[in-house]
Amino acid sequence: MNDPYETTETHLERLLGRALNSFDLPDALVDRLDRALAHASSLCSAHHSAGLHRETYRHTYLLDDGSAFSLWELVHNTGRDGARLHELYGDESEAQLAAARLCRPGSPEAPRLSSAGSDQRDDEAYWGERGCLDDDLLEEDPRNRETAMDDLATDLLAELESERTAEIDAHLALIRGLRALPAPAPAPRHRLYSPDNSPDHARRVLRRAENADCPGEETRLLLKTAFAHHITQVFGRQCQVEGKDAGFMLYEHAFLLIDGTETSLWEVEHTATPDGRHMCEVYGAEQTAREAMELRARVL
């Protein structure tokens, strides 16, 4: 659900643009979400039968005041010719009620369930497997169908209520932790420089960088004049992101140049990749490196 190249602003615009009922969301809520700093999405529940395909997604936003808010998106195939339709809700209970409504055969919101006899029979078989429908009871009194489906809706709501997404909470905790990192100290750090083929060290650091916005040719030429360097680990943390172990490390590679000036490369090492692979990124400023760590934590 998370596109690593999609910003939080673009993600929100996409959700609001495709939702049939986005105009029902309060303007004050939309204004708050417009100032969100990060987002994470997850699939909360799904139902697939011959007549209905339905999923419920949770989109959680980290707001600029440090709080979090979730939008609940209901996606179902009750549109014309089975087209997928989207609905957005600011409250989980509203999304649950909408999902339960769609699961009731014959409801006006799910015409494909009531219009096709074979589909309805398949659905009845599905509900029967869950122990929700009894053919003898239905033959005795058709009103039992309505009662059985009401019971099913109640059970579904209880099931949905119990489903939670711990991955989103882990995302938000990691992002808050990264944002709470202490600001760079204004005083210069005291370093013990080592004259150990520093231009070659700089070349190797830049060569292993995988980010497209790593320092360019100007920095490479400048670092050819380095005659000493010092490496400092500035930050390190292990955490859980979407149920996977992820590690973040930040290193400063400080260089003393031949003219007596100093410059640094900031190296981010992390495993916040889809396959857990180790990745290295290099930046020319500490703040840029910290922002990159925050970005990797929220789009994995």
N, C-alpha and C positions, 0 to 999 in steps of 0.2 A: 504493500500500500504506500510505502514511502519512496518517492522519487528523489534520489540524491541531488538532482539538478533543479529541483523545484523549490522556490523560496516559500516561506510561510505565507506571504502576501498573495502569491500566485495560487497556492493551494486553497486558501480561503475563497478567492475569487472563483475558482473552478467549482467548488462545492456550491456556493450561492448561485452561480450561473446555471447549474443543471438541475437544481432542486425545484420541484413544482410548487412548493409552499414556502419558499424563502422569504416571501413578503410577510409571513406570519411571525417571523422572528422580530423581537423588539429592536428598534433602531439603536437604543442604548447598548444592547448586547453586541450588535454588529460593530458599533463604534469601538467597543472594548477589544473585540477580536481583531480589528484593523491594526491595533497596536501590539499584537502578539509578537513575541521574540522567537518562538520555536514551536514546532508541532510534531506530533507522532500519531500514527493511525494503526488500528488493528481490527481484525475481524472478530466480532463478539459472538455471533451465532449465525447459523445458516440452515435453511430447509430446502430440500430439492425433492420434488415428486413429479409425477407425470403432468400435473396441471399447474404447478406453482414452483417457481424458483425465487427464493427470498434470502437476502443476507442483511445483517445489521452490522454496521461499522461504527467504531468509536474514534472520533478525531479529537485529540486533546491538545490544547494550546497553552503555552506558558506565557502569561500576560506580563506587561511591563511593571506591574506592582508585585511580582513574585508569586502570585496566585495562579491556579490552573483552572481551566474551564473546558468541558467536553461538549461537543456537538455529536448527536447520534443520527447517523444516516441509514435510512431504510431503502434498500434497492430491491425491486421486484419486477417480474416480467408480465405485468398485467396490462401493458399498453397494447395498442393496436398491432395485430400480427405478432404478438409476443415481445413487443419492444420493451426495453428495460426503462423503468421509471425510478426517479430518485425523490426522496422526501427527507427533510432535515428537521430535527427537533432539538430544543435546548434542554429538555428534561428526559431522563432515561425512561420514566414511567410512560410518557407519551409515546415514545418509540415502541415500547413493549405492547401497549394497547393497539397501536397501528399494526404491528406484526401479528398479533393474535387475531385481529380483524381480518387480515388477509388470509389466514389459515382456515377460515370458516368457509366450507363449500357453500356456494349459492350466494355469498355476499356480493353486493354490487361492485365492490372494489376489486373482486377477483372473478370477472365474467368467464374466464377460460375454464374455471372449475365447474361452473354450472352449465355451460353451453355445450360441452362435449361429454356425451354419456360415458365413453370409454375412459376419459380422463377422470371423471367422477368416480367410476368404479375402481380405478387404480388408487385413487386417493382414499376411498373407503377401505381398500385392502390395507393401505398403509396405516390408517388410524386403527384398524382392527388388530394389526400386529402389535400395536402399542397397548392393546387392551382397552381402547377407548370406546369401541362400538360393539354391540352385541346384536347379531342379526335377528335373533328371536325377539328381543325387546323392541327392535325397530318395527318388526311386523305387527306386534301387539298394539303399538301406539306410535304413530309417526312423530308425535311430539317428543318421544324419547331421543330422537336424533338431535333436536335442538338442545335438550338437556345434556346429552353426551358431548356435544361440541362445546357447550359452555364449560363443562368440566375440563375438557381438553385445553380450552383457552386459559383456564385458571392454572392448570399444570404447566402450560407453556410459560406463563408469566412468572411462575415460581422458579422454573428452570433458568429463564433469562436473568432473573434477579440474582441468582447464585453465580452467574458468570462474571468474572472480573478479569482485567488485563493488567497483570503485575508488570509486564514489560513496559507499559507506558509510565507507570510509577517509577520504574528504574531509570527510564529516559529522563524524566523530570528531575529526579534526585541527582543524576550525573550532571545535567545541565546546570542546576543550581550550584553544585559543587564547583564546576568550572568557572561559573560567573563569580563565585565567592573567592576566587584566588586573589591573593594580595596583589595590589598594583605594584608595578616596577618601582623599586626604590630610587628616589631622585639622586642619591649620592652614588658616585661611581663605585663599582665593586673592586675590591683589592684582589689582584690575580697574581699568581706565581707563574710567569711565562716560561715555557720550555722551548729552546731553539732546536727543533727536531724536524727539519725538512718541512716547514710549515706550508710553503706553496703546494707541495704534493698532498698534504693533509687537506687543504682547502679544496683541491681538485677532486679528491675522493669523496668528500662530503657532498659537493655539488653534483657529482656524477651519479650518486645513488638516490638523488631526489626524484620523486615520481610526480610531483605537482607541476602543472604547466606554468604557474606563476612564480617559480623559483627565481632567485636573483640571476640576472642575465650576464651578458658579455662584459659590461662595464665593471661589475663586481669581480668577475674572473680575472680581468686584467689588474684590478687593484690588489687582489690577494696574491698575485705573483710577486709583489714587493714585501710580503710578510716574511719576517725572519724568526718569529716565535709565536707560540699559541698556547691557550689554556682552555680546558674543557670542564664545564660545570653542569651537573644535573640540577635543573631548576625545579622540576615537578615530576611526580610519578604517582600513578594510581591504577589499581586493578578494580574492575567493577563488572556488573552484569548488565548487558544491553540486549534486550529481547531474548533473554534466557541464555545468552552466550557470554563466555568470559571475554572481556575486552581490556586491554591495557593501554595506558597513555603515558608517554615519557617526553619531557621537554629538556633539551640540552642547549647550552650556549657554547658555541665555539668562538672564543675571543682571539683575535689576532693583533699582534703588535707589528706595525708597519715600519718600513725602513726610515720614514720621516718622523717617527716617534708618536704618531697618532694610533688610535685603536679603532677597530671595527669588529663586528660580530656576525656570525651566521647562527640562526636559531633553527634547530632540528627537532621536528616532531616525529617520534616513532610511535606507532599504534597498531593494534590488531582489530580496529573497528571496521572491518571489511566483511562483505557477505559470506566469504568462505573462511574467515578467521586468519587470512594471510597477513604476515607482517608487512607493513608499509612505512616508507620513510618520506617525509616532506621537509623542505628547507625554505626558510623565509629570511628576509633581511631585517625584520623588526620583531621585537618580542610580542608586541600587541597583536600583530598579524598572526603570529604563530598560535597565540592563545585563542584568537577568534577561530582559527582553523580547527583546533581541538574541539571547541564548542560546536562547530558545524558538524564535524564527524560524529559527535555524540548524538546529535538530534536527528540525523537523516539516515542513520544505519537501518 
